[in-house]
């Protein structure tokens, strides 16, 4: 199944685009030069024909190939709101997070993780373990994965607790001067400002005062 899936992705490849992608992403892995919409078409076909267990197995194999488009496909196979049972999918995604490299594939996988976290909020305990990772991309994922909690218009008590937990991480990350971490904090607070402007403003007047200037500007874009 995995071999066949990789062959279908390879059949869509474009050597010129692959070279451009490798130069752009600057992550040492194989690139096929397949556009995301083409990957999504294949994923839709696979998702329709496979049960959850088979999808998780295919996703695991595709990610392990270290082929860029296959990793994107792996993440998209697990990106859906309703998936039961989904614990195996969550555990697979958590395994990926520790080895994240670069924003592109990491963000696709983080979106898949968002769906699984919202489906079972108790998983925030696993996300909390990423915050102190030596891998910057893993730390960043803690904010990307919790973004749905910044965007809720009518959060329940549990949702507000997760929102505050994520803001606590964001406050700690202010001291991390890495551009991608600063951008992630800004992204989180900017999205929050469209749903709870007062809380976003309080963050910027408090710990967010120490953000780099570009991040403060981005975070306050809608305030």
C-alpha positions as CSV (number, residue, x, y, z in Angstrom):
1,X,0.0,0.0,0.0
2,X,2.8,2.4,0.9
3,X,4.9,1.5,-2.1
4,X,1.9,2.0,-4.4
5,X,1.1,5.4,-2.8
6,X,4.6,6.6,-3.2
7,X,4.6,5.5,-6.8
8,X,1.5,7.5,-7.5
9,X,3.0,10.6,-6.0
10,X,6.2,10.0,-8.0
11,X,4.2,9.8,-11.2
12,X,3.0,13.3,-10.7
13,X,6.5,14.6,-10.1
14,X,8.2,17.5,-11.9
15,X,12.0,17.6,-11.7
16,X,12.2,21.3,-12.3
17,X,9.7,22.1,-9.6
18,X,11.4,19.6,-7.3
19,X,14.6,21.5,-7.6
20,X,12.9,24.8,-6.9
21,X,11.2,23.3,-3.8
22,X,14.4,21.9,-2.4
23,X,16.1,25.3,-2.8
24,X,13.1,27.1,-1.2
25,X,12.6,24.8,1.8
26,X,16.3,24.2,2.5
27,X,15.5,20.9,4.4
28,X,17.5,17.9,3.3
29,X,14.9,15.5,2.1
30,X,13.6,14.3,-1.3
31,X,11.2,16.5,-3.2
32,X,9.1,15.4,-6.1
33,X,7.7,18.7,-7.4
34,X,4.0,17.8,-6.8
35,X,1.6,20.7,-6.0
36,X,-0.4,20.5,-2.8
37,X,-3.8,20.4,-4.7
38,X,-2.5,17.3,-6.5
39,X,-1.5,15.7,-3.2
40,X,-5.0,16.5,-1.8
41,X,-6.7,14.8,-4.7
42,X,-4.8,11.6,-4.0
43,X,-5.5,11.9,-0.2
44,X,-9.2,12.3,-0.8
45,X,-9.2,9.1,-2.9
46,X,-7.2,7.2,-0.2
47,X,-9.3,8.5,2.6
48,X,-12.5,7.4,0.9
49,X,-11.3,3.9,0.4
50,X,-9.6,3.2,3.7
51,X,-10.7,2.6,7.3
52,X,-9.1,4.6,10.1
53,X,-6.6,1.9,11.0
54,X,-5.4,1.6,7.4
55,X,-5.2,5.4,7.0
56,X,-3.0,5.6,10.1
57,X,-0.8,2.9,8.8
58,X,-0.5,4.6,5.4
59,X,0.2,7.9,7.1
60,X,3.0,6.4,9.2
61,X,4.6,4.8,6.2
62,X,4.4,7.9,4.0
63,X,5.9,10.2,6.7
64,X,8.7,7.7,7.3
65,X,9.7,7.9,3.6
66,X,11.1,11.4,4.3
67,X,9.7,12.5,0.9
68,X,8.3,16.0,1.2
69,X,5.0,15.4,-0.7
70,X,4.5,12.0,1.0
71,X,4.8,13.7,4.4
72,X,2.3,16.3,3.4
73,X,0.0,13.5,2.3
74,X,0.5,11.7,5.6
75,X,-0.6,14.8,7.6
76,X,-3.6,15.4,5.4
77,X,-4.7,11.8,5.8
78,X,-5.2,12.5,9.5
79,X,-6.7,16.0,9.1
80,X,-10.4,15.6,9.7
81,X,-12.7,16.7,12.5
82,X,-14.4,13.3,13.0
83,X,-12.2,10.2,13.3
84,X,-13.0,7.3,15.6
85,X,-11.1,5.8,17.1
86,X,-8.3,8.4,16.8
87,X,-5.9,7.6,19.6
88,X,-3.5,5.8,17.3
89,X,-3.6,8.9,14.9
90,X,-2.8,11.2,17.8
91,X,0.1,9.1,19.0
92,X,1.5,8.9,15.5
93,X,1.3,12.7,15.2
94,X,3.0,13.2,18.6
95,X,5.8,11.0,17.3
96,X,6.3,13.2,14.3
97,X,6.4,16.4,16.4
98,X,9.6,15.5,18.1
99,X,11.4,15.4,14.7
100,X,9.8,18.5,13.1
101,X,12.1,20.3,10.6
102,X,11.0,23.5,8.8
103,X,7.6,25.1,8.8
104,X,6.0,23.6,5.7
105,X,5.6,20.0,6.6
106,X,5.4,20.8,10.3
107,X,2.4,23.1,9.8
108,X,0.5,20.5,7.8
109,X,1.0,18.0,10.6
110,X,0.1,20.6,13.3
111,X,-3.2,21.2,11.5
112,X,-3.9,17.5,11.8
113,X,-3.0,17.7,15.5
114,X,-5.4,20.6,16.0
115,X,-8.3,18.4,15.0
116,X,-7.3,15.6,17.3
117,X,-6.8,18.1,20.2
118,X,-10.2,19.7,19.8
119,X,-11.7,16.2,19.6
120,X,-10.1,15.3,22.9
121,X,-8.9,18.4,24.9
122,X,-7.3,16.2,27.6
123,X,-4.5,15.8,25.1
124,X,-3.3,19.2,26.0
125,X,-1.2,17.4,28.6
126,X,0.8,15.9,25.8
127,X,1.2,19.2,24.1
128,X,2.6,20.7,27.3
129,X,5.5,18.3,27.0
130,X,6.6,20.0,23.8
131,X,7.2,23.4,25.3
132,X,10.6,22.7,26.8
133,X,11.9,20.7,23.8
134,X,15.3,21.6,22.5
135,X,13.8,21.5,19.0
136,X,12.5,24.9,18.2
137,X,10.0,23.5,15.7
138,X,8.6,21.3,18.4
139,X,8.2,24.2,20.8
140,X,6.6,26.3,18.1
141,X,4.1,23.4,17.4
142,X,2.7,23.9,20.9
143,X,1.3,27.3,19.8
144,X,0.3,26.2,16.3
145,X,-1.6,23.2,17.6
146,X,-3.5,25.3,20.1
147,X,-4.5,28.0,17.7
148,X,-8.2,26.8,17.6
149,X,-8.5,28.0,21.2
150,X,-7.5,31.5,20.2
151,X,-10.2,31.6,17.6
152,X,-13.2,30.4,19.6
153,X,-16.1,32.9,19.9
154,X,-17.9,31.1,22.7
155,X,-15.3,29.2,24.6
156,X,-16.4,26.9,27.4
157,X,-14.6,26.7,30.8
158,X,-12.3,24.0,29.6
159,X,-11.5,25.9,26.4
160,X,-10.7,29.0,28.4
161,X,-8.4,27.0,30.6
162,X,-6.5,25.8,27.5
163,X,-6.4,29.3,26.1
164,X,-4.8,30.6,29.3
165,X,-2.3,27.7,29.3
166,X,-1.3,28.5,25.7
167,X,-0.9,32.2,26.6
168,X,1.3,31.2,29.5
169,X,3.5,29.3,27.0
170,X,3.4,32.4,24.7
171,X,4.5,34.6,27.7
172,X,7.5,32.2,28.3
173,X,8.4,32.3,24.6
174,X,8.7,36.1,24.6
175,X,12.3,35.6,25.8
176,X,13.0,33.2,22.9
177,X,14.4,35.5,20.2
178,X,14.1,33.0,17.4
179,X,12.2,34.7,14.5
180,X,9.8,31.7,14.1
181,X,9.0,31.6,17.8
182,X,8.3,35.3,17.9
183,X,6.1,35.0,14.8
184,X,4.2,32.1,16.4
185,X,3.5,34.2,19.5
186,X,2.4,37.1,17.3
187,X,0.2,34.8,15.2
188,X,-1.5,33.4,18.3
189,X,-2.2,36.8,19.9
190,X,-3.3,38.4,16.6
191,X,-5.9,35.6,16.1
192,X,-7.0,36.0,19.7
193,X,-7.5,39.7,19.2
194,X,-10.3,39.0,16.7
195,X,-12.3,37.0,19.3
196,X,-11.2,38.5,22.7
197,X,-9.6,41.9,22.1
198,X,-9.3,42.7,25.8
199,X,-7.3,39.5,26.6
200,X,-5.0,40.1,23.6
201,X,-4.4,43.7,24.7
202,X,-3.7,42.6,28.2
203,X,-1.1,40.2,26.9
204,X,0.6,42.8,24.8
205,X,0.6,45.3,27.7
206,X,2.1,42.6,30.0
207,X,4.5,39.9,28.9
208,X,4.0,40.7,25.2
209,X,5.8,44.1,25.8
210,X,9.0,42.2,25.4
211,X,8.3,40.9,21.9
212,X,10.5,42.0,19.0
213,X,9.0,45.0,17.3
214,X,7.9,43.1,14.2
215,X,6.0,40.6,16.4
216,X,4.3,43.3,18.5
217,X,3.2,45.0,15.3
218,X,1.8,41.7,13.9
219,X,0.1,40.7,17.2
220,X,-1.6,44.1,17.5
221,X,-2.6,44.3,13.8
222,X,-6.4,44.2,14.5
223,X,-6.4,46.1,17.8
